[in-house]
Amino acid sequence: MALVVTSDSSSPGMVLLPKKRDLFRILLKNQEIEKIWNPIYQFLGNRKDLYFCMEGDLIDFQWSNIPFQKKKLLDIYNLHYLLSTSDFVKLKQEQADSIHLKRDLYGFGGAYFSAPPSLKGMRGQGAQYLPGSREELCRIDTMLPEGWKSHLFLGREANKSNFLQLSFRTAPHSVIHIATHGFSLLYDETVSDGRIVSFKENSWIGTSAYKDPMMRHGFLLTGANRYWNKPIPYEAMDSGIVTAYDVSQMNLFGTDLVILSACRSASGETKDGEGLFGLIRAFKVAGAKAVLANMNNISDSETISFITTFYRYWMEGNNMFDAFCRTQRELMNVDPENEFLWSGFVLFE
């Protein structure tokens, strides 16, 4: 169900939503408006800013892509995503971010996974070299205004040790930008050695013996292929495998935004009453105010397109959220059929 709270409501509106087993059928028959959106819409009135704080299977539901009144919801509403309701209180108490602040950018990209380089690749479960991840950071570096300082960790420098050393060292109002492969794995109790297990050929689904979901979600940096899918512990500093658990143990207070420019970096495992466990939660626990991540698999070129467009709007003086919305709407107008390009990224405030 959904609880809909508005500024003038004396109590939340309660909306009964479809059961989990019915979701796939609803999506297949394009019944999202009738079964999911209209019951919520009746409580909204003329409001244009909507704050989603979700659990379960609707947490990665493509709300922005729902057709409504001959448009997409993204065209009609400003869609904000929150990890918990407490984030809403913090968001309302804090002042809007300003592009004129002095900021430090810590960028990680172009990591050498030790795999043969490939000019094509998805920023997902594999470990092939991603040339676009280096290009992305270099292009962004040229876009930064005066007052920003960039600290780029490229190639061999894009390693786990350098990333973990950000703990307690991030400057006020900093931005952490990670362009690489992300991983999101399923739990498999049949694996006995506590490792990440091999992916089946041509499969994006990987499994892991770790029961804790914070050990099954993360991203890869330089050297990852030495440990990835090997029957050896990958907690070592040179493993190149950074889990959500690793991130959650860091101190990143002072970080205004983390950009996870990687496939399925917004994925996680939901626990009833506790929310989403994955990289989003990890960076929030570590102290980051906002996290921009992707729910889907996305190519190198499409990732660069979205991220550089976001920076362009942000550098022009828009606040972080407005820059994100403008990016989605611009790319939707340019390529409306390519939903993965403009609806996959989500900004958790």
LOVEXKE-177042 format. One line per 2 residues: their letters; for each residue x, y, z of N, C-alpha, C. Coordinates in steps of 0.2 Angstrom, whole numbers, plus 5000, padded with zeros to 4 digits. Each point is the difference from the previous one (the first is absolute). Layout:
BEGIN
a	X Y Z X Y Z X Y Z; ...
// end
This chain:
BEGIN
ma	5004 4994 5000 4996 5006 5000 5004 5006 5000; 4997 5006 4999 5004 5006 5000 4996 5005 5005
lv	5004 5004 5004 4998 5005 5004 5002 5006 4997; 4995 5004 4998 5001 5007 4997 4999 5005 5005
vt	5005 5004 5001 5000 5006 5005 5001 5006 4996; 4995 5005 5001 5001 5007 4998 5000 5005 5005
sd	5002 5006 4998 5001 5005 5005 4994 5002 5004; 4994 4999 4997 4994 5002 5003 4996 4994 5002
ss	5002 4994 5000 4997 4994 5002 5000 4999 5008; 4994 4999 5003 5000 4998 5007 5002 4993 5002
sp	5000 4996 4995 5003 4993 5000 5002 4997 4993; 5004 4995 5000 5002 4998 4994 4994 4997 4996
gm	5000 5000 4993 4995 4997 4996 5003 4993 4999; 4996 4995 5001 5002 4993 4999 4998 4997 4993
vl	5005 4997 4996 4998 4998 4994 5002 4992 4999; 4996 4996 4999 5001 4993 4999 5003 4999 4993
lp	5006 4997 5000 5003 4999 4993 5000 4993 4999; 5002 4998 4993 5000 4993 4998 5005 4996 5004
kk	4999 4993 5001 5004 4996 5003 5006 4998 4996; 5006 4998 5003 5006 4999 4996 4999 4995 4994
rd	4996 4995 5001 4999 4995 4995 4996 5003 4994; 4997 5006 5001 4996 5003 4994 5004 5005 4996
lf	5006 5002 5003 5003 5006 4997 5002 4999 4993; 5003 4994 4999 5003 4998 4993 4994 5000 4995
ri	4994 4997 5002 4994 5000 4995 4998 5007 4999; 5000 5005 5005 4998 5007 4999 5005 5003 4995
ll	5006 4999 5001 5005 5003 4995 4999 4998 4993; 4999 4993 5000 4999 4997 4993 4994 5003 4996
kn	4995 5001 5004 4994 5003 4997 4999 5007 5000; 5005 5004 5002 5000 5007 5000 4995 5003 5004
qe	4999 4997 5006 4994 5002 5005 5003 5004 5006; 5006 5003 4999 5003 5004 5006 4995 5006 5002
ie	4997 5003 4995 4996 5006 5001 4994 4998 5005; 4997 4995 4997 4993 4997 5003 5002 4997 5007
ki	5005 4996 5001 5001 4996 5006 5004 5003 5005; 5005 5005 4998 5005 5002 5004 4999 5008 5001
wn	5000 5004 4994 5001 5007 5001 4993 5003 5002; 4995 4999 4996 4993 5003 5002 4998 5000 5007
pi	5001 4994 5004 4998 5000 5007 5004 5005 5004; 5007 5001 4998 5004 5005 5004 4998 5007 4998
yq	4999 5001 4993 4999 5007 4997 4994 5003 5004; 4995 4996 5002 4994 5004 5003 5001 5004 5006
fl	5006 4998 5003 5002 5004 5006 5004 5006 4999; 5003 5001 4994 5005 5005 4999 4998 5007 4998
gn	4994 5001 4998 4998 5007 4998 5004 5003 4995; 5002 5006 5001 5004 5003 4995 5007 5000 5001
rk	5002 4996 5004 5007 5000 5002 5005 4998 4995; 5006 5003 4999 5005 4998 4995 5006 4997 5002
dl	5001 5000 5007 5006 4997 5003 4998 4994 5004; 5002 4994 4997 4999 4994 5004 5006 4997 5003
yf	5000 4997 5006 5005 4997 5003 4998 4993 5001; 5004 4995 4997 4999 4993 5000 5005 4997 5006
cm	4997 4997 5004 5004 4996 5005 4997 4993 5000; 5004 4995 4997 4996 4994 4998 5004 4994 5003
eg	4997 4994 5000 5003 4994 5002 4997 4995 4995; 5003 4994 5001 4998 4994 4996 5001 5001 4992
dl	4996 4997 4996 5001 5000 4993 4999 5006 4996; 4996 5005 5004 4999 5006 4996 5006 5005 5001
id	5005 4998 5004 5006 5004 5001 5003 5002 4994; 5000 4995 4995 5004 5002 4993 4995 5000 4995
fq	4994 5002 5002 4994 5000 4995 5002 5007 4996; 4998 5000 4993 5002 5005 4996 4994 5005 5000
ws	5000 5004 5006 4994 5005 5000 5001 5005 4995; 5006 5003 4998 5000 5005 4996 4998 4999 4993
ni	4999 4993 4998 4999 4998 4994 4992 4998 4999; 4996 5001 5005 4993 4999 5000 4997 5005 4995
pf	4996 4997 4995 4996 5005 4996 4994 5003 5003; 4999 5006 5000 4994 5003 5004 4998 5007 4997
qk	4994 5000 4998 4997 5007 4997 5004 5001 4994; 5002 4995 4996 5003 5001 4993 5008 5002 5001
kk	5002 4999 5006 5007 5002 5001 5003 4994 5005; 5006 5001 5002 5003 4996 5005 5000 5004 5007
ll	5000 4996 5005 5000 5003 5007 5006 5005 5000; 5005 4998 4997 5006 5005 5001 4999 5006 4997
di	4995 5001 4995 4998 5006 4997 4996 5004 5005; 4996 4997 5004 4995 5003 5004 5002 5002 5007
yn	5004 4996 5003 5002 5000 5007 5008 5000 5001; 5002 5004 5005 5007 4999 5002 5000 4994 5005
lh	5004 4995 4998 5000 4994 5004 5006 4999 5004; 4999 5001 5007 5006 4999 5004 5000 4993 5003
yl	5006 4997 5001 5000 4994 5003 5004 5000 5007; 4997 4997 5005 5003 5000 5007 5002 4993 5002
ls	5005 4999 5004 5001 4993 5002 4996 4999 5007; 4999 5005 5003 4996 4999 5006 4996 5007 5002
ts	4995 4999 5004 4996 5006 5001 5003 5006 5004; 5005 4998 5004 5005 5004 5003 5003 5005 4995
df	5002 4997 4994 5003 5004 4995 4996 5006 4998; 4994 4999 5000 4995 5006 4998 5001 5006 5005
vk	5000 4998 5007 5001 5005 5005 5007 5004 4999; 5005 4996 4999 5007 5003 4999 5000 5005 4993
lk	4996 4997 4995 5000 5004 4994 4997 5007 5001; 4995 5000 5004 4996 5006 5001 5004 5005 5005
qe	5004 4997 5004 5004 5004 5004 5006 5003 4997; 5003 4997 4995 5006 5002 4997 4999 5006 4995
qa	5005 5004 4999 4999 5005 4995 5002 4997 4993; 4997 5002 4995 5001 4998 4993 5007 5000 4998
ds	5003 4995 4996 5007 5001 4999 5001 5005 4994; 5006 5003 5000 5002 5005 4996 5006 4998 4996
ih	5000 5002 4993 5005 4998 4996 5006 5005 5001; 4999 5005 5004 5005 5005 5001 5005 4998 5006
lk	4998 4995 5004 5004 4998 5005 5006 4997 4997; 5006 5001 5004 5006 4996 4998 4999 4993 5002
rd	5002 4995 4995 4999 4993 5001 5006 4997 4998; 5001 4993 5002 5005 4996 4998 4997 4994 4997
ly	5002 4998 4994 4998 4994 4997 5005 4995 5000; 4998 4994 5003 5004 4994 5000 4997 4995 4995
gf	5004 4999 4995 4997 4996 4994 5004 4993 4999; 4997 4995 4999 5003 4993 4999 4998 4997 4994
gg	5004 4999 4995 4998 4997 4993 5006 4998 4996; 4998 4996 4995 5005 4997 4996 5004 4995 5003
ay	4997 4996 5005 5004 4995 5004 5002 4995 4995; 5006 4997 5002 5003 4994 4997 4998 4994 5003
fs	4995 4996 4998 4998 4994 5003 5004 4994 4998; 5005 5001 4996 5004 4995 4997 4997 4996 4995
ap	4994 5002 4998 4997 4996 4994 5002 5003 4994; 4999 4997 4994 5002 5002 4994 4996 5006 4998
ps	5003 5006 4998 4995 5006 4999 4995 4999 4995; 4994 5003 5001 4995 4999 4995 4997 5007 4999
lk	4999 5002 4993 4997 5006 4999 4992 5000 5001; 4997 4994 5001 4993 5000 5002 4999 4997 5006
gm	4996 5002 5004 4999 4997 5007 4994 5003 5003; 4997 4996 5005 4995 5002 5004 5003 5002 5007
rg	4998 5005 5003 5003 5001 5007 4996 4996 5005; 5000 4993 4999 4996 4996 5004 5005 4994 5003
qg	4997 4994 5000 5003 4995 5004 5007 4997 4997; 5002 5002 4994 5007 4998 4998 5006 5004 5002
aq	5005 4998 4998 5006 5004 5002 5005 5001 4994; 4997 5003 4994 5004 5002 4995 5001 5007 5000
yl	5006 5002 4997 5002 5007 5001 4995 5005 4997; 4998 5005 5003 4995 5005 4998 5004 5007 4998
pg	5001 5001 4993 5004 5006 4998 4996 5006 5002; 4993 4999 4999 4996 5006 5001 5000 5003 5008
sr	5002 4995 5004 5000 5003 5007 5006 5005 5001; 5005 4999 4997 5005 5005 5000 4998 5006 4996
ee	4998 4999 4994 4998 5006 4996 4995 5004 5004; 4995 4997 5004 4995 5003 5003 5003 5005 5005
lc	5004 4998 5004 5003 5004 5006 5005 5006 4997; 5003 4998 4994 5004 5005 4997 4996 5006 4997
ri	4995 4998 4997 4995 5005 4997 4997 5004 5006; 4998 4997 5005 4997 5004 5006 5005 5005 5003
dt	5007 4997 5000 5005 5005 5003 5001 5006 4996; 4998 5000 4994 5001 5006 4996 4994 5005 5001
ml	4994 4997 5003 4994 5004 5001 5000 5003 5006; 5004 4999 5005 5000 5002 5007 5001 5008 5000
pe	4996 5004 5004 5002 5007 5000 5005 5002 5005; 5002 5006 5000 5006 5002 5004 4997 4999 5007
gw	5005 4998 5004 4998 4999 5007 5000 4992 5002; 4999 4996 4995 4999 4993 5001 5008 4997 4999
ks	5001 4995 5004 5006 4997 5000 4999 4992 4998; 5003 4998 4995 4999 4993 4998 5006 4995 5002
hl	4998 4995 5003 5005 4995 5002 4998 4993 4996; 5003 4999 4994 4998 4994 4996 5005 4994 5001
fl	4997 4995 5001 5004 4993 5001 4998 4996 4994; 5004 5000 4995 4999 4996 4994 5005 4995 4999
gr	4998 4994 4996 5004 4995 4999 5002 4996 5006; 5006 4999 5001 5003 4997 5006 4998 5003 5006
ea	4999 5007 5000 4999 5004 5006 4993 4999 5002; 4995 4997 4996 4993 4999 5002 5000 4993 5003
nk	5003 5000 5006 5000 4994 5004 4996 5000 5007; 4999 4995 5003 4997 4999 5006 5003 5004 5006
sn	5007 5000 5000 5003 5003 5005 4999 5008 5000; 5001 5003 4994 4999 5007 4999 4993 5002 5002
fl	4995 4995 4998 4993 5002 5002 4999 5000 5007; 5002 4995 5004 4999 4999 5007 5003 5006 5004
ql	5005 5003 4997 5004 5005 5003 4996 5007 5000; 4995 5000 4996 4995 5006 5001 4997 5000 5007
sf	5000 4995 5003 4996 5000 5007 5004 5005 5004; 4996 5005 5003 5002 5005 5005 5004 5006 4996
rt	5001 4999 4993 5004 5005 4996 4996 5004 4995; 4994 4999 4999 4996 5004 4995 4999 5007 5003
ap	5001 5004 4995 4999 5007 5002 4993 5002 5001; 4998 5006 5003 4993 5002 5000 4997 5001 4993
hs	4994 4998 4999 4996 5001 4994 5004 4996 4994; 5002 4994 5002 5004 4997 4994 4995 4995 4996
vi	5003 4998 4995 4996 4996 4995 5004 4994 4999; 4998 4994 5001 5003 4993 4998 4997 4997 4994
hi	5004 4999 4995 4998 4998 4993 5003 4993 4999; 4996 4995 4999 5003 4993 4999 4997 4998 4993
at	5005 4999 4995 4998 4997 4994 5003 4994 4998; 4996 4994 5001 5003 4994 4999 4995 4994 5000
hg	5001 4994 5001 4995 4994 5000 4997 5000 5007; 4994 4999 5000 4996 4999 5006 4998 4992 5001
fs	4999 4998 5006 4998 4993 5000 4994 4999 5005; 4995 4996 4998 4994 4999 5005 4999 4992 4999
ll	5001 4997 5006 5000 4993 5000 4995 4997 5004; 4998 4994 4998 4995 4996 5004 5003 4995 5005
yd	4997 4999 5005 5002 4995 5006 4999 4993 4997; 5006 4996 5001 4999 4993 4999 5003 4996 5005
et	4996 4997 5004 5003 4996 5006 5003 4994 4999; 5000 4998 4993 5004 4994 4999 5007 5001 4999
vs	5002 5006 4999 5007 5002 4999 5004 4999 5007; 5005 4997 5001 5003 4998 5006 5006 5004 5002
dg	5003 5004 4995 5007 5003 5002 4999 5007 5001; 4994 5003 5000 4999 5007 5002 5003 5005 4995
ri	4999 4998 4993 5003 5004 4995 4994 5003 4995; 5002 5004 4996 4995 5002 4994 5001 4994 4995
vs	4995 4997 4998 5000 4995 4995 5000 5002 4993; 5002 4996 4996 5000 5002 4993 4993 5001 4997
fk	5000 5004 4995 4994 5001 4996 4999 4995 4995; 4994 4998 4999 4999 4995 4994 5002 5004 4993
en	5002 4996 4995 5001 5003 4994 4995 5004 4997; 5001 5007 4998 4995 5004 4998 4995 5002 5005
sw	5001 4999 5006 4995 5002 5005 5002 5006 5004; 4996 5004 5002 5001 5006 5004 4999 4999 5007
ig	4997 4993 5002 4999 4999 5007 5005 4996 5003; 5003 5003 5005 5005 4997 5004 4998 4998 5007
ts	5003 4995 5003 4998 4998 5007 5006 5001 5005; 4999 5000 5006 5005 5000 5005 4998 4996 5006
ay	5005 4998 5004 4999 4996 5006 4999 5005 5006; 5001 5006 4999 4999 5005 5006 4992 5001 5001
kd	4998 4999 5006 4993 5001 5001 4998 5007 5001; 5005 5004 5002 4999 5007 5001 5000 5004 4994
pm	4994 5003 4998 5000 5004 4994 5005 5005 4999; 5002 5003 5005 5005 5005 5000 5007 4997 4997
mr	5001 4994 5000 5006 4996 4997 4999 4998 4993; 4993 5001 4998 4999 4997 4993 4998 5006 4995
hg	5001 5006 5002 4999 5006 4996 5007 5004 5001; 5002 5003 4994 5006 5004 5000 5002 5002 4993
fl	5007 5002 5000 5003 5002 4993 5007 4997 5000; 5002 5000 4994 5007 4998 4999 5005 5005 4998
lt	5006 4999 5002 5005 5005 4999 5007 4996 4997; 5005 5004 4999 5006 4997 4997 5002 4993 5004
ga	5002 4995 4997 5002 4994 5002 4995 4995 5002; 4993 5001 4999 4995 4996 5002 5000 4993 4997
nr	5003 4999 4994 5000 4994 4997 5004 4995 5003; 5005 5002 5004 5004 4996 5004 4996 4996 5005
yw	4994 5003 5002 4996 4997 5006 4993 4999 4998; 4998 5003 4995 4993 4999 4998 4999 4993 4997
nk	4995 4997 5004 4998 4993 4998 5006 4995 5002; 5004 5001 5005 5005 4996 5002 4999 4997 5007
pi	5002 4994 5001 4998 4997 5007 5005 5003 5005; 5001 5006 5001 5004 5004 5005 4997 5006 5002
py	5001 5002 5006 4997 5006 5003 5002 5006 4996; 4995 5004 4999 5001 5006 4996 5000 5006 5005
ea	5000 4999 5006 5001 5006 5005 5006 5004 4999; 5005 4997 4997 5007 5003 5000 5000 5007 4997
md	5004 5004 5002 5001 5007 4997 5001 5000 4993; 5003 4995 4997 5002 5000 4993 4995 4996 4996
sg	4994 4998 5003 4995 4996 4996 4997 5004 4995; 4999 5006 5000 4996 5004 4995 4992 4999 5001
iv	4998 4997 5005 4993 4998 5001 4998 5004 5006; 4995 5005 4999 4998 5004 5005 4993 4999 5001
ta	4998 4997 5006 4993 4998 5002 4996 5006 5003; 4994 4999 5000 4996 5005 5004 5002 5000 5007
yd	5002 4994 5003 5002 5000 5007 5006 5004 5001; 5005 5000 4995 5006 5004 5001 4998 5007 5000
vs	4996 5002 4996 4998 5007 5000 4997 5003 5006; 4995 4995 5003 4997 5002 5006 5004 5001 5006
qm	5006 4998 5000 5005 5000 5005 5004 5007 4999; 4999 5003 4995 5004 5006 4999 4997 5007 5003
nl	5004 5005 5001 4997 5006 5002 5001 5005 4994; 4994 5002 4997 5000 5004 4994 4996 5006 5001
fg	4999 5002 5007 4996 5006 5001 5004 5006 4997; 4996 5005 4998 5002 5005 4996 4999 4999 4992
td	4998 4994 4998 4999 4998 4993 4993 5002 4999; 4999 5005 4995 4993 5002 4998 4997 4995 4995
lv	5004 4997 4996 4997 4996 4994 5005 4994 4999; 4998 4994 4999 5003 4994 4997 4997 4998 4994
il	5004 5000 4995 4998 4998 4993 5002 4993 4999; 4996 4995 4999 5002 4993 4999 4998 4999 4992
sa	5005 5001 4996 4999 5000 4993 5001 4992 4998; 4996 4996 5002 5001 4993 4999 4993 4996 5000
cr	5000 4995 4996 4994 4996 5000 4997 4997 5006; 4994 5001 5001 4996 4997 5006 5003 5002 5007
sa	5003 5006 5000 5003 5002 5006 4995 5003 5005; 4993 5000 4997 4995 5002 5005 4996 4994 5002
sg	5003 4994 4998 4996 4994 5002 5002 4998 5008; 4996 4996 5003 5001 4998 5006 4995 4994 5002
et	5000 4998 5006 4996 4996 5003 4995 5003 5005; 4994 4999 5000 4995 5003 5004 4998 4996 5006
kd	5000 5003 5006 4998 4996 5006 4994 5004 5003; 4995 4996 5001 4994 5003 5003 5001 5005 5006
ge	4998 5006 4999 5000 5005 5006 5007 5003 5000; 5005 4998 4996 5007 5002 5001 5002 5003 4993
gl	4997 4999 4995 5002 5003 4993 5005 4997 4996; 5003 5004 4996 5005 4997 4995 5007 4999 5003
fg	5003 4994 4999 5007 4999 5002 5004 4999 4994; 5005 5005 4999 5004 5000 4994 5004 5006 5000
li	5003 5002 4994 5005 5006 5000 4996 5007 5002; 4994 5001 4999 4997 5006 5001 5000 5000 5008
ra	4998 4995 5003 4999 5000 5008 5008 5001 5003; 5004 4997 4997 5007 5000 5002 5003 5007 5000
fk	4999 5004 4994 5003 5007 5000 4996 5004 5004; 4993 4999 5001 4996 5004 5005 5003 4999 5007
va	5001 4994 5002 5003 4998 5007 5006 5004 5001; 5005 5000 4994 5006 5003 5001 5000 5007 5000
ga	4994 5003 4999 5000 5008 5001 4998 5004 4994; 5000 4997 4994 4998 5003 4994 4993 5003 5000
ka	4999 5006 4998 4993 5003 5000 4996 4997 4994; 5003 4999 4994 4996 4998 4995 5004 4995 4995
vl	4996 4995 4997 5004 4995 4996 4996 5000 4993; 5004 5000 4995 4997 5000 4993 5002 4993 4998
an	4996 4995 4998 5002 4993 4998 4995 4998 4995; 5001 4994 4997 4996 4997 4995 4997 4994 5002
mn	4994 4999 4997 4996 4994 5002 5001 4994 4995; 5003 5002 4994 5000 4995 4994 5007 4999 4998
ni	5001 4996 4995 5006 4999 4996 5000 5006 4995; 5006 5003 4999 5000 5005 4995 5007 5000 4997
sd	5000 5002 4993 5007 5000 4997 5004 5006 5002; 5006 4999 4998 5005 5006 5001 4998 5006 4997
se	4998 5000 4994 4998 5007 4996 4994 5003 5003; 4995 4996 5002 4994 5003 5003 5001 5003 5007
ti	5005 4996 5003 5001 5003 5007 5004 5007 5000; 5005 5000 4995 5003 5007 4999 4995 5005 4998
sf	4995 4998 4996 4995 5005 4997 4996 5003 5006; 4998 4996 5005 4996 5002 5005 5004 5004 5005
it	5006 4997 5002 5004 5003 5005 5002 5007 4998; 5003 5001 4994 5002 5006 4998 4995 5005 4999
tf	4994 4998 4998 4994 5005 5000 4998 5002 5007; 5000 4996 5005 4999 5002 5006 5005 5005 5003
yr	5006 4999 4999 5005 5005 5002 4999 5006 4996; 4998 5000 4994 5000 5006 4996 4994 5005 5003
yw	4994 4996 5002 4995 5004 5003 5002 5003 5007; 5004 4995 5004 5002 5002 5007 5005 5006 5000
me	5005 5000 4995 5004 5005 4999 4997 5007 4998; 4995 4999 4997 4996 5006 4997 4997 5004 5006
gn	5000 4997 5006 4997 5003 5006 4994 4997 5003; 4997 4995 4996 4994 4997 5003 5002 4996 5007
nm	4995 4999 5004 5002 4996 5006 5000 4993 4998; 5003 4995 5004 5001 4993 4998 4994 4997 4998
fd	4994 5001 5003 4994 4996 4998 4998 5003 4993; 5000 5007 4999 4997 5002 4994 5004 4998 4994
af	5007 5000 5001 5005 4998 4995 4998 4992 4998; 4998 4996 5005 4998 4993 4999 4994 5000 4996
cr	4995 5004 5002 4994 5000 4996 5000 5002 4993; 5004 5005 4999 5001 5003 4994 5004 4995 4995
tq	5004 4997 5003 5004 4994 4996 4995 4995 4998; 4996 4998 5004 4995 4994 4998 4996 5003 4995
re	4997 5006 5001 4995 5002 4995 5003 5002 4993; 5006 5002 5000 5004 5002 4994 5001 4993 4996
lm	5003 4995 5003 5001 4994 4997 4994 4996 4998; 4995 5001 5004 4993 4997 4998 4998 5003 4993
nv	5000 5006 5000 4998 5004 4994 5004 4998 4994; 5007 4999 5001 5004 4998 4994 4999 4993 4998
dp	4999 4995 5005 5000 4993 4998 4995 4997 5005; 4993 5001 4998 4995 4998 5005 4999 4993 5000
en	5002 4996 4995 5000 4993 5000 5005 4996 5005; 5006 5004 5001 5005 4997 5004 4999 5001 5007
ef	4996 4996 5003 4998 5001 5007 5006 4999 5005; 5004 4996 4998 5006 4998 5005 5005 5007 5000
lw	5000 5004 4995 5004 5005 5000 4998 5006 5005; 4993 5001 5000 4998 5006 5004 4996 4998 5006
sg	4998 4994 5001 4996 4998 5006 5004 4996 5005; 5006 4997 4998 5003 4995 5004 5004 5003 5006
fv	5002 5007 4999 5004 5003 5005 4995 5003 5005; 5001 4999 5007 4996 5003 5005 5004 5004 5005
lf	4998 5005 5002 5003 5005 5005 4997 4999 5007; 5003 4996 5004 4998 5000 5007 5002 5006 5004
e	4996 5004 5002 5001 5006 5004 5001 4999 5008
// end
